[in-house]
Amino acid sequence: MAKAASSMVVSMRLPTETAKRLRRLANRYGWTPSDASARLVEEGLRRSEFAFIDFRDTPAGRQACIQASSLAVWEVMQIVRSYKGDVAAAAKHLGWSQVKVQAAVHYAEAFSSEINEAIADNQATDFVALKQLLPQTVEFLPKKSASR
Amino acid sequence: MLKLLLNEEIAPSVAADLRRREGGMVVAALTEWEGGNFVGKDTAEILREAADQEWTLVTYDRLKVPPTLKNWTEEECLHGGVIFVDEKSIPPAETAMLISALNWLHQLTESWEWTNRALWLG
């Protein structure tokens, strides 16, 4: 999740136990308590402002996800774009309601750089990058094999 | 034996179509696998259960899945094999193309031992 470009100081009074939990969370991610609280507030605001949106820890960092699904918003958008923006077709593909896919589209419109960056990162992990991570990776190319 | 578990970004209709084909492919969509209990679970949980039951995951996800597998490979933990689909060659919307590619892959690799394999389907 991208941080806001500009910032202002807002002081907050927290219960002692909450402050301890915040510090523990910050330590886990290598953040300062101030950074952790800013991120949590931003996530809370987005959850409140956008339907069906949740945030989860993933091996690729904290990601905006769709509730009751394993999919991150960027994955839903990859499908929507594959259907050339046809939300109804993407919803049918996933077996979801259109409104749920539309929620991902609205989030992606509001935070386009975050979503575009995730899609670009996924695409950048091509066969060469993948075999560097997982040396056992082999390539199968159905089209080339079929034309032989 | 190759048992394909299609990750949630793949249309469940792909699994249904592949099951109808000759040759008795064992395929499940994540939304139906284990009663749908793994929908919404994190990548490591899905991969762990798939490994225990010897299912091979098919996915377009190269952000969340590879880091988990890299750690497992370094720690010598076994997984059930993963097939990474290249969206540039087989776009998610082109389900017929994916069905054809998986059917072809199944014919060629049915007898393979899939533990710890990683395959790029492009």
Contacts between the chains, C-beta under 8 A, distances in Angstrom:
chain1	res1	chain2	res2	distance
A	56	B	42	7.1
A	57	B	42	7.6
A	58	B	42	6.9
A	58	B	43	6.8
A	58	B	63	7.5
A	58	B	64	4.8
A	59	B	43	6.3
A	59	B	44	7.7
A	59	B	63	7.8
A	59	B	64	5.2
A	59	B	65	7.8
A	59	B	67	3.7
A	59	B	68	5.1
A	60	B	63	4.2
A	60	B	64	5.3
A	60	B	67	6.7
A	63	B	64	8.0
A	68	B	39	7.0
A	68	B	40	5.6
A	69	B	8	6.4
A	69	B	39	6.4
A	69	B	40	5.9
A	70	B	7	7.5
A	70	B	8	4.7
A	70	B	30	6.9
A	70	B	38	7.6
A	70	B	39	5.9
A	70	B	40	5.6
A	70	B	41	6.4
A	70	B	42	7.7
A	70	B	43	7.8
A	70	B	46	7.2
A	71	B	8	5.4
A	71	B	9	6.0
A	72	B	63	7.8
A	72	B	64	7.5
A	74	B	63	7.8
A	75	B	9	5.1
A	75	B	60	7.4
A	75	B	61	6.6
A	76	B	9	8.0
A	78	B	9	7.3
A	78	B	60	6.9
A	78	B	87	6.6
A	78	B	92	6.4
A	79	B	9	6.2
A	79	B	92	4.9
A	79	B	93	7.3
A	82	B	87	7.1
A	82	B	91	4.5
A	82	B	92	4.3
A	82	B	93	3.9
A	82	B	94	7.7
A	83	B	93	4.8
A	84	B	93	8.0
A	89	B	93	7.2
A	93	B	11	4.5
A	93	B	92	7.1
A	93	B	93	7.0
A	93	B	95	7.5
A	94	B	8	7.6
A	94	B	9	7.8
A	94	B	11	7.1
A	95	B	11	7.6
A	95	B	12	5.6
A	95	B	31	6.5
A	118	B	63	6.5
A	121	B	63	5.9
A	122	B	60	7.6
A	122	B	61	7.1
A	122	B	62	5.1
A	122	B	63	4.9
A	123	B	87	7.2
A	123	B	88	7.3
A	125	B	62	3.8
A	125	B	63	7.1
A	125	B	66	6.4
A	126	B	86	7.4
A	127	B	86	7.5
A	127	B	120	4.5
A	127	B	122	6.6
A	130	B	62	6.6
A	130	B	66	6.3
A	130	B	84	6.3
A	130	B	118	7.2
A	130	B	120	6.0
A	131	B	120	7.7
A	133	B	66	4.8
A	133	B	67	7.6
A	133	B	69	7.5
A	133	B	70	4.8
A	134	B	66	6.2
A	134	B	69	5.6
A	134	B	70	6.3
A	134	B	73	6.2
A	134	B	118	4.4
A	135	B	73	7.6
A	136	B	73	7.4
A	136	B	116	6.2
A	136	B	117	6.4
A	136	B	118	5.2
A	137	B	84	7.7
A	137	B	118	4.1
A	137	B	119	6.9
A	137	B	120	5.8
A	138	B	117	7.6
A	138	B	118	7.5
A	138	B	119	5.7
A	138	B	120	7.1
A	139	B	119	7.7
A	139	B	120	4.7
A	139	B	122	6.4
A	140	B	105	6.1
A	140	B	119	5.6
A	140	B	120	6.7
A	140	B	121	5.2
A	140	B	122	7.2
A	141	B	89	7.8
A	141	B	122	5.2
A	142	B	100	7.1
A	142	B	101	4.5
A	142	B	104	5.1
A	142	B	105	7.2
A	142	B	121	7.3
A	143	B	89	7.0
A	145	B	104	7.6
A	146	B	104	7.5
